[in-house]
Amino acid sequence: MGFRCGIVGLPNVGKSTLFNALTETAAAQAANYPFCTIEPNVGNVGVPDPRLQKLAEIAKSAKIIETQLAFVDIAGLVRGASKGEGLGNQFLGNIREVDAIVHVLRCFEDGDVTHVEGKVDPIADAETVETELMLSDLESLEKRVPNLVKKGQQGDKEAKIGASVLGQALELLRDGKPARLTQPKDVEEARVFAQAQLITAKPVLYVCNVDEGDAANGNALSARVFEKAAAEGAEAVVVSAAIEAEIATMPAEDRGEFLAELGLEETGLARVIRAGYKLLNLLTFFTVGPKEARAWTVPAGSKAPQAAGEIHTDFERGFIRAETIAFDDYVAFGGEAGARDAGKLRQEGKEYVVHDGDVMLFRFNV
């Protein structure tokens, strides 16, 4: 299953620099961060997870394969995109295809870099983009909801559910609020709401692009973005795209010292990747053996057969059971044999809900 994060923002905020740094870092660290270019503006990057290295050391795995996220560099948006201005139609079409939005905001002053609105104001920038997205959703729902209401009154159960939950979303949009604040009252409403694929229902990560000197702690502009994110239940991280671009071209052995000189413990890209992973409500399970230690991604709440299906559809179709060890137990008892001897290897069936960090071996029969 692929998970795609769309990088958006106004022109000249640093989003393409960030995307290029992501992909260059991935290409430069091919052994640790598998990377491939699917399209000219899409890159797959590995999700940093120190647990994987530990598992590989214990199992003496020959290869390490990280789980991945796809990042999509989406065309810059301008005011009027919802009406087709600039690359508006292309922008809106591309953003509908991603699972989460990574919204890059300019939080630095630089007279040499022109701002499309003539001033540096990340909150206003965010609102410009959000307004265009809300207008697009609003136009869509103002056409759909009246039809759903009419069908619901005629006895169509599905339409009645849609009229209720999408009607709530429509009211939010009319009030200038994103559709993700909609609160479906049950599983059926949640399903219909998800199927509507509203742009403003997608989770958002704000990336505050700051000067090199503010990369460690941010600044007054990024602090305002963090307040906005907290109020919306969104995520936010601070990154200096300029630093990330420089790191991407460095030999791996020089990066740690460079980061330390700047007061940083890790790259901003690592924070972006992990935040994107968290934003999508994903979890990681592992398969470990002498050939490879590998991380896999599933949505939180997935059951064992679904996890097996991430490896191969045959595993899900013929699922029998999953031999499961918690990460901490695998480490504490020195691997599979030790965990088994200590009674920490569990036999789990089809209803088992996978936990983050589970080390799993699937038994199946097709």
C-alpha positions in Angstrom: 0.0 0.0 0.0 1.5 3.4 -1.0 1.0 6.5 1.2 1.5 9.8 -0.5 2.2 13.2 1.1 1.7 16.2 -1.2 4.1 19.1 -0.7 2.2 22.4 -1.3 2.7 26.1 -0.8 2.8 29.4 -2.5 5.6 30.1 -5.0 9.1 30.9 -3.5 8.5 29.4 -0.1 11.1 26.6 -0.4 8.9 23.6 -1.2 10.8 22.5 -4.3 14.1 23.0 -2.4 12.7 20.8 0.4 11.5 18.1 -2.1 14.8 18.1 -3.9 16.7 17.7 -0.6 14.4 14.8 0.3 15.1 13.0 -3.0 18.8 13.8 -3.1 19.2 12.6 0.5 17.4 9.4 -0.4 19.5 8.9 -3.5 22.8 9.6 -1.7 21.9 7.1 1.1 20.6 4.4 -1.1 21.7 1.7 1.4 19.6 3.2 4.2 17.0 5.3 2.5 15.7 3.4 -0.6 14.7 5.8 -3.3 13.1 5.6 -6.7 11.6 8.2 -9.0 8.1 7.1 -9.9 7.3 10.3 -11.9 9.4 13.4 -12.3 7.8 15.0 -9.3 7.4 12.0 -7.0 10.1 10.5 -4.7 10.0 7.6 -2.3 12.0 8.0 0.9 12.7 5.7 3.8 11.2 6.3 7.2 14.1 6.6 9.7 13.6 4.0 12.5 16.5 3.1 14.8 14.6 -0.1 15.9 15.3 -1.6 12.5 19.1 -1.3 12.9 18.9 -2.9 16.3 16.9 -5.9 15.0 19.3 -6.3 12.1 22.2 -6.4 14.5 20.6 -9.1 16.6 19.5 -11.3 13.7 22.7 -10.6 11.8 20.6 -9.6 8.8 22.5 -9.0 5.5 20.3 -6.2 4.4 18.1 -3.5 5.9 15.0 -2.2 4.1 13.1 0.7 5.6 9.4 1.3 5.1 8.7 4.2 2.8 6.6 7.3 2.2 6.0 8.9 -1.2 6.4 12.7 -1.4 4.8 14.6 -4.3 6.0 18.0 -5.3 2.8 19.7 -6.3 2.7 22.8 -8.6 2.7 26.1 -6.7 -0.7 27.5 -5.9 -1.8 31.1 -6.6 -4.8 33.0 -5.5 -7.8 32.0 -7.7 -6.6 28.4 -8.2 -10.2 27.2 -7.3 -11.3 29.0 -10.5 -8.5 27.6 -12.6 -6.0 30.5 -12.2 -2.4 29.6 -12.8 -2.0 25.9 -12.6 -5.1 25.7 -10.4 -6.8 22.8 -12.1 -3.6 20.7 -12.2 -2.9 21.7 -8.5 -6.4 20.6 -7.3 -6.3 17.4 -9.4 -2.9 16.4 -8.0 -3.8 17.2 -4.4 -6.9 15.1 -4.5 -4.6 12.1 -5.1 -2.5 12.4 -2.0 -3.2 11.1 1.5 -1.9 14.0 3.5 -0.8 17.6 2.8 2.6 18.9 3.7 2.2 22.6 3.7 5.5 24.5 3.4 5.4 28.0 4.8 8.0 30.7 4.5 9.2 31.8 7.9 12.4 33.7 6.9 13.2 37.2 5.6 15.3 37.5 2.5 15.3 40.5 0.2 16.7 38.4 -2.6 13.8 36.0 -2.6 10.6 37.6 -3.8 7.4 36.8 -2.0 4.4 36.3 -4.2 2.2 38.4 -1.8 4.9 41.1 -1.2 5.4 40.4 2.5 6.4 37.5 4.8 3.4 36.2 6.7 3.1 32.4 7.0 -0.4 32.6 8.6 -1.7 34.6 5.7 0.1 32.3 3.2 -1.6 29.3 4.9 -5.0 31.0 4.7 -4.5 31.8 1.0 -3.9 28.1 0.2 -6.6 26.9 2.6 -9.2 29.3 1.1 -8.6 28.0 -2.4 -9.0 24.4 -1.2 -12.1 25.3 0.8 -13.6 27.1 -2.2 -13.1 24.0 -4.3 -14.7 21.7 -1.7 -17.5 24.2 -1.2 -18.3 24.3 -4.9 -18.4 20.5 -5.0 -20.7 20.1 -2.0 -23.1 22.8 -2.9 -23.9 20.7 -6.0 -23.9 17.3 -4.2 -25.7 17.9 -0.9 -29.1 19.2 -2.3 -29.2 16.1 -4.5 -28.4 13.8 -1.5 -31.1 15.6 0.6 -33.7 15.0 -2.1 -32.8 11.3 -2.5 -32.8 10.9 1.3 -36.3 12.2 1.5 -37.3 9.6 -1.1 -36.1 6.8 1.1 -32.5 6.3 -0.1 -30.6 5.3 3.1 -27.1 5.9 1.7 -28.1 9.3 0.4 -29.6 10.2 3.8 -26.3 9.3 5.5 -24.5 11.4 3.0 -26.8 14.4 3.4 -26.2 14.3 7.1 -22.4 14.1 7.2 -21.7 16.1 4.1 -24.2 18.7 5.1 -22.2 19.2 8.3 -19.0 19.6 6.2 -20.8 22.1 3.9 -21.8 24.2 6.9 -18.2 24.2 8.1 -16.9 25.3 4.7 -19.5 28.1 4.6 -18.2 29.3 7.9 -14.6 29.3 6.5 -13.5 26.2 8.3 -11.9 23.0 6.7 -14.0 19.9 6.2 -11.6 17.9 8.4 -13.4 19.4 11.5 -16.5 17.4 10.5 -17.4 14.8 13.2 -19.1 11.7 11.7 -21.4 10.3 14.4 -20.9 6.6 13.5 -19.0 4.2 11.2 -21.3 4.6 8.3 -21.0 8.4 8.3 -17.2 8.1 8.6 -17.2 5.7 5.6 -19.4 8.1 3.4 -17.3 11.1 4.5 -14.1 9.4 3.5 -15.5 8.4 0.1 -16.3 12.0 -0.6 -12.5 12.7 -0.9 -12.8 16.3 0.1 -9.4 18.1 -0.2 -9.8 19.9 3.2 -10.6 16.7 4.9 -7.0 15.5 4.4 -4.6 15.8 7.4 -2.1 18.6 7.3 1.6 19.0 8.4 2.9 22.5 8.4 6.6 22.8 7.6 8.1 26.1 8.8 11.0 26.9 6.4 13.4 29.1 8.5 16.9 30.6 8.1 19.9 28.5 9.1 20.3 30.3 12.4 16.7 29.4 13.4 16.9 25.7 12.4 17.3 24.5 16.0 14.6 26.4 17.8 12.5 28.2 15.2 11.6 31.9 15.4 8.6 34.2 16.1 7.1 33.4 12.7 7.3 29.6 13.1 5.9 29.9 16.7 2.7 31.4 15.2 2.4 28.4 12.8 2.8 26.0 15.7 0.0 27.8 17.5 -2.2 27.5 14.4 -1.4 23.8 14.1 -2.2 23.1 17.8 -5.6 24.9 17.4 -6.4 22.7 14.4 -5.1 19.4 15.6 -2.5 19.5 12.9 1.2 18.8 13.1 4.1 21.3 12.6 7.9 21.0 12.3 10.7 23.5 11.8 13.1 22.9 8.8 15.8 25.0 7.1 15.5 23.9 3.4 18.8 25.6 2.8 20.5 23.4 5.4 18.8 20.3 4.1 19.9 21.0 0.6 23.5 21.4 1.8 23.4 18.2 3.9 22.0 16.2 0.9 25.2 16.8 -1.1 27.6 15.9 1.8 29.3 12.6 2.4 27.4 10.7 5.1 30.4 10.7 7.5 30.5 14.5 7.5 26.8 15.1 8.3 26.8 14.4 12.1 29.5 17.0 12.8 27.8 19.6 10.5 24.5 19.1 12.3 26.2 19.3 15.8 27.8 22.6 14.8 24.3 24.0 14.1 22.9 22.6 17.4 20.9 19.9 15.6 20.6 16.3 16.6 19.0 15.1 13.3 18.1 16.5 9.9 14.9 18.4 9.5 13.9 15.9 6.8 13.9 13.1 9.3 11.4 15.1 11.3 9.3 15.8 8.3 9.2 12.1 7.3 8.3 10.9 10.8 5.7 13.7 11.2 4.1 12.6 7.9 4.1 9.1 9.1 2.4 10.1 12.4 0.0 12.3 10.5 -1.3 9.4 8.4 -1.9 7.4 11.6 0.4 4.6 10.5 2.3 2.0 12.4 5.3 -0.2 11.7 5.8 -3.9 12.0 9.0 -5.8 11.2 10.0 -9.1 9.5 13.5 -10.2 10.5 15.8 -12.9 9.3 19.4 -13.6 8.1 18.7 -12.2 4.6 17.0 -9.0 5.6 15.5 -6.9 8.4 12.5 -5.0 6.9 10.0 -2.5 8.1 6.4 -2.5 6.8 3.6 0.0 7.0 0.0 -0.5 7.9 -2.8 1.9 9.1 -3.3 1.8 12.9 -6.0 -0.8 13.8 -5.0 -3.2 11.0 -5.4 -6.9 11.7 -2.8 -9.6 11.2 -4.2 -10.8 7.7 -4.0 -7.2 6.4 -0.4 -6.9 7.6 0.4 -10.2 5.9 -1.2 -8.8 2.7 1.4 -6.0 2.7 4.1 -8.5 2.1 2.1 -10.6 -0.5 -1.5 -11.0 -1.4 -1.1 -14.8 -1.1 -0.1 -14.3 2.6 -3.5 -12.6 3.3 -5.6 -14.9 1.2 -4.1 -18.1 2.8 -3.5 -16.6 6.3 -3.3 -19.2 9.1 -1.6 -17.4 12.0 1.1 -14.9 12.8 4.0 -15.7 15.1 4.5 -12.5 16.9 7.2 -11.0 19.3 7.0 -7.5 20.7 10.1 -5.4 19.7 11.2 -4.9 23.4 11.0 -8.7 24.0 12.9 -9.5 20.8 15.7 -7.2 22.0 15.6 -8.2 25.7 15.9 -11.9 24.9 18.4 -11.6 22.1 16.2 -12.6 19.1 13.6 -15.1 18.1 15.0 -18.2 19.8 15.5 -16.4 23.1 12.0 -14.9 23.0 10.5 -18.3 22.2 12.3 -19.9 25.1 11.1 -17.1 27.4 7.5 -17.6 26.3 7.4 -14.3 24.6 6.6 -15.6 21.1 2.8 -15.5 20.6 0.6 -17.4 18.1 -2.0 -14.8 16.9 -5.0 -15.4 14.7 -7.1 -13.5 12.2 -8.6 -11.0 14.8 -5.2 -9.9 16.2 -4.7 -6.2 15.9 -1.1 -5.4 15.0 0.9 -3.3 17.4 3.6 -0.8 16.5 7.0 -2.6 16.7 5.6 -6.2 16.4 8.2 -8.6 14.9 6.1 -11.0 12.8 6.4 -14.3 10.9 3.3 -15.3 8.9 2.1 -18.8 8.4 -0.1 -19.3 5.4 -1.4 -21.9 3.0 -2.6 -21.2 -0.6 
